[in-house]
Amino acid sequence: MAPMSLVTYEETRPWAKAIKERVATRQMPPWHLDKTVGIQSFQNDRSLSEDQIATIVRWADAGAPPGDSRDMPPPKPWPNENEWQLAKQYGQPDLIIKSDPYTMPAVGQDQWWRPMTEIPITEARWVRAVEMRPASMAGRRITHHAIAYLLQQEPADQKNPAASDDPLTAIAGGGILMEWAVGKQYDIYRPNTGKLLLPGAKVWWDVHYHAVGDTIQDHVELAVYLYPRDEKPNYRTYLTMFNAAASGKGSPLDIAPNVVAETENFHVLKQAARFENFQPHMHLRGKAMLLEAILPDGTKETISFVNNFNFNWMNNYIYTEDAAPEFPKGTVIHVKAWHDNTAAKASNPDPSQWVGWGDRTVDEMAHAWVNVTYISDDDYNQWAATHRPKKAALPFGLGGTN
């Protein structure tokens, strides 16, 4: 994606000043989370420490010296972009589900490709990881995002507790298997946790394509890694969309020209739950997003705050096992978003225009993708006993046992 190669010293040296500026302002590596609030322990943290940043700044200020070639480490083995990244951990996928191909013309409006693909299973199977990608390098140039909705008939006792708040999840039945965007390639579910596939299930694709000056045909592929047949997790997780703005509920996404706009929305957890990650989604004017929990006793907790959102990198912040937060039934999830519709936002195509919600890149969105794992009240109370003050345990009247 970058306009230059940084593989060798000779290629890198001319960019020393630019590297210093991007690193010092924490634009690179892309990690746009506020490091002063909320959860700070992540499985995939690629940010630099203050000492690492200072080292790079000193190197650039010193004229970017090459150093002693005898100290050079071995060349970095770059991953093969045509191989499944999770194959190193799980072996080859158990299933590879492909969308029908689509041909995007060289010039034209954005397109949304929504075919349907049957999942080839004849018995209920649990999923422990999924990985998604456009099928070709050329296809990655035209693919804005891709979502794989899971269409299946759910038993009454397996309904997603969040379905009533998320119309798309309600339609999908089984929720969302995976959402792909630049910066997010796969989801790995925690031990004893997964997603359930039922016989007759289908994937309903939602692939957003945009023209790049060349006619390109491509499709999207979803790799599914299954638990062994005799291994059935106790917990089911759902990729959930927590909107920060919506029509008829919460703040409308209606952004005036030349302003920094704020929108917010509230979602009530109908069952105790653990949050596995935080992935904010906005478009070109996205500036910041806050994910906050308001517990039944009124306690407020900042879960995560991305204060420097960048549309080019849809970072997925995956909490470590010890840091993944749990919340009781009745907790209100508060999502707040900021959009910068001024000339100060470099990616803003036209700050003189009103902007509303829409699927196109030039429109806007505001939601957080979160993998939500629903747990029992007893599970939550056990976790809260060691992670929260005693008063925050699940109170009577909300299904608690304390």
C-alpha positions in Angstrom: 0.0 0.0 0.0 2.9 2.4 0.7 4.3 4.5 -2.1 7.9 3.3 -1.3 9.8 0.3 -0.3 11.6 0.2 3.1 13.2 -3.2 2.7 16.9 -2.1 2.3 18.9 0.8 3.8 19.4 2.3 0.4 15.6 2.4 -0.2 14.9 3.7 3.3 17.5 6.5 3.7 15.8 9.1 1.5 12.7 8.8 3.7 14.4 9.4 7.0 12.7 12.7 7.7 9.3 11.4 6.8 9.8 8.4 8.9 10.8 10.5 11.9 7.6 12.7 11.5 5.2 9.7 11.1 6.8 7.8 14.0 7.0 10.8 16.4 3.3 11.6 15.8 2.4 7.9 16.2 0.9 7.6 12.7 3.2 4.7 12.0 3.0 1.9 12.9 -0.8 2.4 12.6 -2.1 2.2 16.2 -4.6 5.0 16.8 -5.6 4.3 20.3 -5.3 6.8 23.2 -2.7 5.4 25.5 -3.9 7.3 28.5 -7.3 5.9 29.0 -9.2 2.6 28.9 -7.8 -0.9 28.3 -4.1 -1.0 27.3 -3.3 -4.7 27.0 -3.8 -6.1 23.5 -2.9 -9.4 21.7 -1.9 -7.5 18.5 -0.3 -4.3 19.9 2.1 -3.1 17.2 2.7 0.4 18.7 6.1 1.6 19.6 7.3 2.4 23.1 8.6 5.9 23.9 12.2 4.6 23.9 11.7 3.0 20.5 10.4 6.3 19.1 13.2 8.3 20.6 15.7 5.9 19.0 14.3 6.4 15.6 14.2 10.2 16.1 17.8 10.3 17.1 18.8 8.2 14.1 17.0 10.5 11.7 18.4 13.6 13.4 21.9 12.2 13.2 21.6 11.9 9.4 20.3 8.4 9.3 23.7 6.6 9.6 23.8 3.0 8.2 25.5 1.5 11.3 27.9 -1.4 11.3 27.0 -4.0 8.6 28.4 -6.7 10.9 25.5 -6.0 13.3 22.8 -6.4 10.6 20.1 -9.0 11.5 19.1 -11.6 8.9 16.6 -10.5 6.3 13.0 -10.5 7.5 10.9 -13.4 6.1 7.9 -11.6 4.6 4.6 -13.5 4.7 3.3 -14.9 1.4 0.1 -12.9 0.7 -1.4 -15.8 -1.2 -1.2 -18.2 1.8 -3.7 -18.3 4.7 -2.0 -16.6 7.6 -3.7 -18.8 10.3 -2.4 -22.0 8.6 0.8 -21.7 10.6 -1.3 -22.1 13.8 -4.1 -24.4 12.7 -3.0 -26.0 9.5 -5.0 -25.6 6.3 -8.6 -24.4 6.6 -11.4 -27.0 7.1 -13.6 -25.0 4.8 -12.9 -22.3 2.1 -16.1 -20.5 1.2 -16.0 -18.3 -2.0 -18.3 -15.6 -3.2 -19.4 -15.5 -6.8 -16.9 -13.3 -8.9 -17.7 -9.7 -9.7 -16.2 -7.6 -12.5 -15.6 -4.0 -11.5 -15.3 -1.6 -14.4 -12.4 0.8 -14.7 -14.6 3.8 -14.1 -17.9 4.0 -12.3 -19.8 4.4 -9.1 -19.2 2.2 -6.1 -20.9 -1.2 -6.2 -22.1 -3.6 -3.5 -22.0 -7.2 -4.5 -24.4 -9.4 -2.4 -24.4 -13.0 -3.6 -25.2 -16.0 -1.4 -23.1 -19.2 -0.9 -24.0 -22.4 0.7 -21.8 -23.7 3.5 -21.0 -27.4 2.9 -21.8 -29.0 6.3 -24.3 -31.7 7.2 -24.0 -31.4 11.0 -23.6 -28.7 13.6 -20.0 -27.6 13.8 -18.2 -25.1 16.0 -15.8 -22.5 14.5 -12.6 -21.5 16.4 -11.2 -19.0 13.8 -12.0 -17.4 10.5 -9.9 -15.6 8.0 -11.0 -13.5 5.0 -9.3 -11.9 2.0 -10.0 -10.7 -1.5 -8.8 -13.5 -3.8 -6.1 -11.7 -5.7 -3.7 -8.8 -5.3 -5.6 -6.9 -8.0 -8.8 -7.5 -6.0 -7.4 -5.9 -2.9 -7.1 -2.6 -4.9 -10.9 -2.5 -5.5 -12.3 -4.0 -2.2 -13.3 -1.4 0.3 -14.7 -4.0 2.8 -16.4 -7.4 2.8 -18.8 -8.8 5.3 -19.9 -12.4 5.6 -23.4 -12.7 7.2 -24.4 -16.1 8.5 -27.9 -17.1 7.3 -29.2 -20.1 9.3 -32.3 -21.1 11.2 -31.6 -20.6 14.8 -33.2 -22.6 17.6 -35.3 -20.5 20.0 -32.8 -21.0 22.8 -29.9 -19.9 20.5 -31.1 -16.5 19.5 -28.5 -13.7 19.5 -29.4 -11.4 22.5 -28.3 -8.4 20.5 -30.4 -9.2 17.4 -33.3 -6.9 18.2 -30.9 -3.9 18.4 -29.1 -4.7 15.1 -31.5 -5.3 12.1 -28.8 -6.8 10.0 -27.9 -9.3 12.7 -31.6 -10.1 13.1 -31.9 -10.8 9.4 -28.7 -12.9 9.3 -29.9 -15.2 12.1 -26.5 -16.5 12.9 -25.0 -13.1 13.0 -21.8 -12.2 11.2 -19.0 -14.7 10.5 -16.4 -12.1 9.6 -15.8 -8.5 8.5 -12.7 -7.7 6.4 -11.1 -4.3 5.9 -7.6 -3.0 5.5 -5.9 -3.9 8.8 -8.1 -6.8 9.8 -7.6 -10.2 8.3 -8.9 -12.8 10.8 -10.7 -13.5 14.1 -9.4 -16.1 16.6 -11.9 -17.0 19.3 -10.7 -17.6 22.8 -10.5 -21.1 24.3 -13.9 -22.7 25.0 -15.5 -20.0 22.8 -16.6 -20.0 19.1 -19.3 -19.6 16.5 -21.8 -22.2 15.6 -22.6 -23.4 12.1 -25.8 -25.3 11.5 -26.8 -27.6 8.6 -28.4 -25.6 5.8 -26.3 -22.4 6.7 -25.4 -19.9 4.0 -23.1 -17.0 3.7 -24.7 -13.8 2.5 -21.9 -11.6 1.2 -21.8 -7.8 1.3 -18.8 -6.7 -0.7 -18.1 -3.0 -1.4 -16.1 -2.4 -4.5 -14.8 0.9 -6.0 -13.2 1.7 -9.3 -9.5 2.3 -9.6 -8.9 2.9 -13.3 -8.6 -0.8 -14.4 -11.2 -3.4 -15.1 -10.8 -6.1 -12.4 -12.6 -9.3 -11.7 -12.3 -10.8 -8.3 -14.1 -12.6 -5.5 -13.8 -12.9 -1.7 -12.7 -16.0 0.1 -13.5 -17.0 3.7 -11.4 -19.6 5.5 -13.1 -21.5 8.3 -11.1 -23.4 11.0 -13.3 -25.8 13.0 -13.0 -27.3 16.4 -12.7 -31.1 16.4 -16.1 -32.8 16.2 -16.0 -33.9 19.9 -15.0 -30.5 21.2 -18.0 -28.2 21.9 -17.2 -24.8 23.4 -19.4 -23.5 26.3 -19.6 -20.0 25.0 -20.8 -18.5 21.7 -19.5 -15.2 20.4 -21.2 -12.8 18.0 -19.6 -10.0 16.0 -21.9 -7.1 16.9 -22.4 -3.7 15.4 -22.7 -1.0 18.1 -23.9 2.1 16.3 -22.8 5.6 17.4 -25.5 7.1 15.2 -28.7 5.8 13.7 -32.0 7.0 12.2 -34.8 7.0 14.7 -32.5 6.0 17.6 -29.6 7.9 19.1 -28.0 11.0 17.4 -28.7 11.3 13.6 -25.6 11.3 11.4 -26.2 14.6 9.8 -22.9 16.6 9.6 -22.9 20.3 8.6 -20.1 21.8 6.6 -17.0 23.0 8.3 -17.7 21.5 11.7 -16.5 18.8 14.0 -19.7 16.8 14.7 -20.4 14.5 17.7 -22.9 11.7 17.6 -23.7 9.0 20.2 -25.9 6.0 20.9 -26.7 3.6 23.7 -27.2 -0.1 23.7 -28.4 -2.3 26.6 -26.9 -5.7 27.2 -29.7 -8.2 27.7 -27.3 -10.8 29.1 -23.9 -10.7 30.8 -21.1 -10.6 28.3 -17.4 -10.4 27.7 -16.0 -8.0 25.1 -13.2 -9.5 23.0 -12.1 -6.5 20.9 -12.8 -3.0 19.7 -12.8 -2.0 16.0 -14.2 1.5 15.2 -15.6 2.0 11.7 -16.0 5.4 10.1 -15.1 6.9 6.7 -13.0 9.8 5.4 -14.0 12.3 8.0 -13.8 9.9 11.0 -11.8 11.6 13.8 -12.4 9.6 17.1 -14.6 7.0 18.7 -15.3 6.2 22.4 -16.6 2.9 23.7 -17.9 3.2 27.3 -19.8 1.0 29.7 -22.4 2.4 32.2 -22.9 -0.4 34.8 -26.3 -1.0 36.5 -25.0 0.8 39.6 -24.2 3.9 37.6 -20.4 3.3 37.4 -18.9 4.5 34.2 -15.9 2.8 32.6 -14.0 3.8 29.5 -13.4 0.6 27.6 -11.4 2.0 24.7 -10.9 5.4 23.0 -9.5 5.8 19.5 -8.5 9.5 19.4 -6.7 9.6 16.0 -8.9 7.5 13.6 -7.4 6.9 10.2 -9.7 5.6 7.4 -6.7 3.9 5.7 -6.2 1.5 8.6 -9.3 -0.3 10.1 -7.4 -1.4 13.2 -8.9 -4.2 15.3 -7.8 -3.8 18.9 -7.9 -7.4 20.4 -7.9 -7.5 24.2 -5.6 -10.0 26.0 -7.2 -12.8 28.0 -6.6 -11.0 31.3 -7.7 -7.6 30.0 -11.0 -8.5 28.1 -13.7 -6.8 30.1 -16.9 -8.4 31.3 -20.2 -6.7 32.1 -23.4 -7.7 33.8 -26.9 -7.8 32.3 -28.4 -4.4 32.1 -25.1 -2.6 31.3 -25.5 0.3 28.9 -22.9 0.4 26.1 -22.3 4.1 25.2 -20.7 4.7 21.8 -19.7 8.2 20.8 -18.1 9.3 17.5 -16.5 12.5 16.2 -16.4 13.4 12.5 -14.1 16.3 11.3 -15.8 17.9 8.3 -13.3 20.7 8.1 -10.3 21.5 5.9 -8.1 20.4 8.9 -8.9 16.7 8.1 -6.5 15.8 5.3 -8.7 13.0 4.0 -11.9 15.1 3.8 -12.8 15.4 0.1 -14.9 18.5 0.5 -15.6 20.3 3.8 -18.2 22.6 2.2 -20.7 19.7 1.8 -23.3 18.3 4.2 -22.6 14.7 4.9 -25.0 12.0 6.1 -25.0 8.2 6.6 -24.4 6.1 3.5 -22.5 3.1 2.1 -20.3 5.1 -0.3 -16.8 6.0 0.8 -17.7 9.7 0.4 -20.7 9.2 2.8 -20.2 8.5 6.5 -20.7 5.8 9.1 -20.2 5.5 12.8 -20.2 2.1 14.6 -18.0 -0.2 16.6 -17.4 -3.8 15.7 -17.1 -5.9 18.8 -17.0 -9.6 19.3 -19.4 -10.2 22.2 -19.3 -13.4 24.1 -22.4 -14.0 26.2 -21.8 -15.6 29.6 -23.9 -16.6 32.6 -24.6 -14.4 35.6 -22.5 -16.7 37.7 -19.6 -16.4 35.3 -19.8 -12.6 35.5 -20.0 -12.6 39.3 -17.0 -14.9 39.5 -15.0 -12.6 37.2 -16.2 -9.4 39.0 -15.0 -10.8 42.4 -11.4 -10.4 41.3 -11.7 -7.6 38.7 -14.2 -5.1 40.2 -15.1 -3.6 43.5 -17.7 -5.7 45.3 -20.5 -3.2 44.7 -20.2 -3.7 40.9 -21.2 -7.4 41.1 -24.5 -8.2 39.5 -27.3 -6.9 41.8 -30.6 -8.5 42.7 -33.3 -7.8 40.1 -31.0 -8.4 37.2 -30.7 -12.1 37.4 -27.8 -12.2 39.8 -27.1 -14.8 42.5 -25.3 -12.6 45.0 
